[in-house]
Amino acid sequence: MYKFQRAAVATADELVDLWVKTFEQAYEGVHSPENIHAYCSRNFTNQAALKVLNDDWSACCIASKKGQAVGYYVVSHHPCPVPLEGLSSELKQLYILSSEYGTGLGKSLFGQACETARNAGSTWLWLCVSDINYRAQAFYKKQDFKPVGKGPVFEVGTDRLSSTVMVCSL
């Protein structure tokens, strides 16, 4: 049903489009359209995509269905801000289009992200999740993530959001 492919420089435009669509869908009704647009314009550019795709310490995978991109993850191999015993990788992003909610795609992408982290030698996967992103928090708790500390403040336009650092053992 889904095809998973490591993103490459040639897919930068597709990644940017997916970043924007999934972010808009995830935060529609939470942030104003102006704040969402400001965030996407600042963070989801072709230059930002190329930076991720050319980073030897990051991996990005895009899931497609019937030739259309429907979800992705980005894993970056670097230490957690909360000390952990062993190597860790950050799950920087894992988003799917709202049309794919409840299909198992998020869990499949998560499994592949874990495998990517394990292949890099990590024994932990960590992330920062917005404290108002209840859907994501519930998803990650089902994947055995545990809160371990306070994360950075996310700025979405003029909105400032607190976050939590969560970890799971690989």
Secondary structure as the mmCIF struct_conf table of DSSP 4:
data_model
#
loop_
_struct_conf.conf_type_id
_struct_conf.id
_struct_conf.beg_label_comp_id
_struct_conf.beg_label_asym_id
_struct_conf.beg_label_seq_id
_struct_conf.end_label_comp_id
_struct_conf.end_label_asym_id
_struct_conf.end_label_seq_id
STRN STRN1 LYS A 3 ARG A 6
HELX_RH_3T_P HELX_RH_3T_P1 VAL A 9 THR A 11
HELX_RH_AL_P HELX_RH_AL_P1 ALA A 12 TYR A 27
STRN STRN2 GLU A 28 GLU A 28
TURN_TY1_P TURN_TY1_P1 GLY A 29 VAL A 30
STRN STRN3 HIS A 31 HIS A 31
HELX_RH_AL_P HELX_RH_AL_P2 PRO A 33 ASN A 43
BEND BEND1 PHE A 44 PHE A 44
HELX_RH_AL_P HELX_RH_AL_P3 ASN A 46 LEU A 53
TURN_TY1_P TURN_TY1_P2 ASN A 54 ASN A 54
TURN_TY1_P TURN_TY1_P3 ASP A 56 TRP A 57
STRN STRN4 SER A 58 LYS A 65
TURN_TY1_P TURN_TY1_P4 LYS A 66 GLY A 67
STRN STRN5 GLN A 68 SER A 76
BEND BEND2 PRO A 81 VAL A 82
BEND BEND3 GLU A 85 GLY A 86
STRN STRN6 SER A 88 ILE A 96
HELX_RH_3T_P HELX_RH_3T_P2 SER A 98 GLU A 100
TURN_TY1_P TURN_TY1_P5 TYR A 101 GLY A 104
HELX_RH_AL_P HELX_RH_AL_P4 LEU A 105 ASN A 119
TURN_TY1_P TURN_TY1_P6 ALA A 120 GLY A 121
BEND BEND4 THR A 123 THR A 123
STRN STRN7 TRP A 124 SER A 130
TURN_TY1_P TURN_TY1_P7 ASP A 131 ILE A 132
HELX_RH_AL_P HELX_RH_AL_P5 TYR A 134 LYS A 142
TURN_TY1_P TURN_TY1_P8 GLN A 143 ASP A 144
STRN STRN8 LYS A 146 LYS A 150
HELX_LH_PP_P HELX_LH_PP_P1 PRO A 152 VAL A 153
STRN STRN9 PHE A 154 VAL A 156
TURN_TY1_P TURN_TY1_P9 GLY A 157 THR A 158
STRN STRN10 ASP A 159 LEU A 161
STRN STRN11 SER A 163 SER A 169
#
